[in-house]
Structures are given as structure tokens and as C-alpha cells.
Amino acid sequence: MAEAITAERAARSLQDLGYRLTPQRMMILEAVLESEDHVTAEELYEQVRKKYPHISFSTVYRTMELLRESGFVTQTDLGGGRVQYHPVDKATHHHLICQVCGSVDEVDQDVFSGLQRELRERYNFDATLTHFAIFGRCGRCRD
């Protein structure tokens, strides 16, 4: 499991990369890192807006892109065209999404260890398989 990411650690890393830490960025950073589930930029916007009513949605979206590019959150489309974010230290799973009924099941990372090994051995490629969605049909809909 990845080391827990704290808002303080992420803030220091962002500063080391040359980014300013505005109060808005810190509120967004804290909100996403404290989330236990997947969260959309829209949900973060609503949450942060309660504390800071003047925040813009574009600030939330740009901050989430910065956090994704910096490796603090993962981004996954779980269907419906809505991108969802998850702190990288909590994203040790993947998703099986039924395209018929919409059910979502989690799959542990270890299921893909064989695939990672095969890609390394056969193609000399180190795959980063972090937090993705696989679409198909669940057993109930397939039967």
C-alpha cells in the first residue's frame, strides 16, 4: 500500500515544484485527500464553496489537474462521462463496471500483478496500472 499522503506533505511538494499555495488550493487539496471515496470536481467545488463562497469551478478543476499531474490523485472515468478523483494512496483497486445495469465492483491491485509481470518480461515495459475502470457485463446481466 502507498504511503499516506497528508495535505502538509503534498503542499511542501507543490511548493518545491514552484507552485503557489493559495488558500483555495489548500482547501481543495485537504478536501480531496480527506475523501474516502471517489469525488468529482463538481462535488469538491460544492464542498469548498461552503467555506469559500468566491471560489470558481475553474480553480477547482485546474487544481485537480495539478494534483493529478503531480501524482497526488488518480483520475478515472467510471462511466457517464464524469471524471472522478481519488487520493493515490487510497487507489489500490480497480473497477469492473457493467454496461447494462451500471453495477460497479472493486478489484484488488494484486489481480493485475501477473499482467504487470508479463508486460515487463514480454515487452520490456513497466506498466503503471493504477486505478482504472474495465467495462463489460456482470454475471447477472450476462446470464
DABEL-V8319 format. One record per backbone hydrogen bond with DSSP energy under -1.0 kcal/mol. NH is the residue of the N-H (numbers start at 1). CO is the residue of the C=O. E is the energy in kcal/mol with one decimal. If there is no record, write none. Layout:
nh=NH co=CO e=E
nh=NH co=CO e=E
This chain:
nh=10 co=6 e=-2.5
nh=11 co=7 e=-2.6
nh=12 co=8 e=-2.4
nh=13 co=9 e=-2.2
nh=14 co=10 e=-2.6
nh=15 co=11 e=-2.4
nh=16 co=12 e=-2.6
nh=17 co=13 e=-1.4
nh=18 co=15 e=-1.8
nh=19 co=14 e=-2.6
nh=26 co=22 e=-2.3
nh=27 co=23 e=-2.2
nh=28 co=24 e=-2.3
nh=29 co=25 e=-2.9
nh=30 co=26 e=-2.7
nh=31 co=27 e=-2.2
nh=32 co=28 e=-2.5
nh=33 co=29 e=-2.3
nh=34 co=30 e=-1.8
nh=39 co=85 e=-2.2
nh=44 co=40 e=-2.2
nh=45 co=41 e=-2.6
nh=46 co=42 e=-2.2
nh=47 co=43 e=-2.1
nh=48 co=44 e=-3.0
nh=49 co=45 e=-2.5
nh=51 co=48 e=-1.2
nh=52 co=48 e=-2.6
nh=55 co=52 e=-1.8
nh=60 co=56 e=-1.4
nh=61 co=57 e=-2.7
nh=62 co=58 e=-2.7
nh=63 co=59 e=-2.2
nh=64 co=60 e=-2.4
nh=65 co=61 e=-2.1
nh=66 co=62 e=-2.2
nh=67 co=63 e=-2.6
nh=68 co=64 e=-2.2
nh=69 co=65 e=-2.8
nh=70 co=66 e=-1.9
nh=71 co=68 e=-1.3
nh=72 co=67 e=-2.7
nh=73 co=67 e=-1.1
nh=74 co=86 e=-3.0
nh=76 co=84 e=-2.8
nh=84 co=76 e=-3.0
nh=85 co=39 e=-3.3
nh=86 co=74 e=-1.5
nh=88 co=72 e=-2.3
nh=90 co=87 e=-1.9
nh=91 co=88 e=-1.1
nh=94 co=107 e=-2.8
nh=95 co=132 e=-2.4
nh=96 co=105 e=-2.9
nh=97 co=134 e=-3.0
nh=98 co=103 e=-2.5
nh=99 co=136 e=-3.6
nh=102 co=98 e=-1.1
nh=105 co=96 e=-2.3
nh=107 co=94 e=-2.3
nh=109 co=92 e=-1.4
nh=111 co=108 e=-1.4
nh=112 co=109 e=-2.0
nh=113 co=110 e=-1.2
nh=116 co=112 e=-2.4
nh=117 co=113 e=-2.3
nh=118 co=114 e=-2.7
nh=119 co=115 e=-2.6
nh=120 co=116 e=-2.0
nh=121 co=117 e=-2.8
nh=122 co=118 e=-2.9
nh=123 co=119 e=-1.4
nh=124 co=120 e=-1.1
nh=125 co=119 e=-1.5
nh=130 co=128 e=-1.1
nh=134 co=95 e=-3.0
nh=136 co=97 e=-2.1
nh=142 co=138 e=-2.2
nh=143 co=139 e=-1.6
